[in-house]
Amino acid sequence: MSGDDRAVTVRPGGPADVAALAGLRGINPEQFPAYADWVIAHTQTHLPFVAEVGGTVVGAAWLHVAERVPGPGAPDRRYGDVQSVEVREEHRNHGIGGALIAAILAEADARKLLHVTVHSSRRAVDFYQRAGFQHHRQLLLRERSPDR
């Protein structure tokens, strides 16, 4: 493979990328129509970014943009959440995940989001910390138990 074949391009995703996004998520054919409908219905709040190598989508990450209730002197309290960062196994450890996160954080900065969160697997914590994320003492989580 030449150096140009490994060149990574990260760009905002769109409706034309739904099949590639579904493939990265492991969406099976029976689920695809509902997945595609969901992606289209959430274009204002869930922003996909795709990474391409040689014109093929090999990774994706999503920025969920949400709003908190306005406060005194703070009418715009939008924040972001990184979701579903996925890179095809054969393309991992080549900076693609980092490029996707950089694109998401640049978008968050451009939108002047208050903060960006991520719910990480244990194995990815170091990756997110290298991108500038840190543990925060005020972020608490309550998960739904199976009996609720």
N, C-alpha and C positions, 0 to 999 in steps of 0.2 A: 504494500500500500504506500503510495507516495504521500508526502506531507500535506498536499492539497486534499487528498482523499480523507484525511483525518480532521480537516478544518471544521470547526463547529460554528454553526450559526444559530443564535437564539433569537426568536421573534415572538410577538404576540400570536397566540393561536386564534382560530376562528371556526366558523361552521364547516369550512372545507377540511378541517383537521379532525372532525368528530370520529371518523373511523380509526385514525391513528391513535387518538386519545383513548378510545375504547379498547384497542388492542393492548396498549400499555397497562390499562387497568385490569385486563383479563376478563372483559365483558364478553359473555358468550352470545352467539347469534340471536337466541330468543330474547335476551335482555337488551339488545342493541337499540330497538326502536324507542324504548322507554328512556334509555341512557341519552340517546340523541335528543329526544324531546326535552329532557332535563337540562342538557347543556345549552340548548337554544333558549329555554325559558329563563336561564340564570345568567345571561350575558352581561347584565349590569352589575352583578354582585360577585361572580366567580370568573376570574380572568385567567385563562390558561396561557402559559408560555410553553413553546415547544423548542426543542433542540434538534437540529438536523445535522447529519454528517452525510456528505455526498447527495444531498437532496432528499434523504430519508429521515423521517422522524424517529429519533432514538431515545428521546427523553422528554419529559414534561413536568411542569409544576404549576400549581394554581395559587393565585392570590385571591382570597375571599375578602371583599371589602364590606365592612359592616359599620353600623352607626350606633353610638351610645346616645342616651338621652341628653339633650343639650343642658348645659349648666350655666350659671351666672357668668357672663362675659365669655362663654365658650359655646357659641351656637353650633359649631362644626366639630364634632368629636368622633370622626371616622377613624377606624383602625383596620388593620389587616391581619389575616391569619394565613400562614403558608399551609397548603394542603396537597396531598398526593404527589409528592416528589418521587418520580420514577425514572430510572435510566435502565435501558436494556442491559442485561448482565455483561454481554460482550463489549460494551462501551463504558463500563464503570472504571473508575480510577484513571480517567483521562481529563478530568476537570469539567466534565459536562454538568454534573450536579452543581458545582460551584458557579458555573456560568448561568445556570437557571436561577439560582438564588440571587446572584448579583442583579439579574434582570428584574426579578420580583422586587428587590429592595430599591432599585432605581425607580421603578413604577410607584412604589409606596412613597418614596421621597417626592416624586413629581406630583403626587396627589396630596401631599402634606398630611399623610396619615399620622395620628398621634403615636402609634407604636405598631409593631408587628410581632405576632406570637407564632409559635410553632409547637405542635404536639408531636414530639419525636419518639422514635423507638430508641431503646437504650443504645443500640449499636451506632446510631447516627448523632448522638449528643455532641461528640467531639467535632463532627462535621459542621453542625450549626454554630457551635462556639467559635470555630475558626471564621465563620461568616459574621461574627459580632453579636450573636445571641448570648444571653446569659440567664442564669437562674434568677428568679425574682421572688422575693419574700412575700409579696402581696397577691400573687396569682395562686388561687386555690382551685381545687377541682373536686367535684362530687360526681362520681360515676353512678349510673343507674345499676342497681343490682338486678340479677336475673328474675327475682320474684316481684319486681315492681312493674 
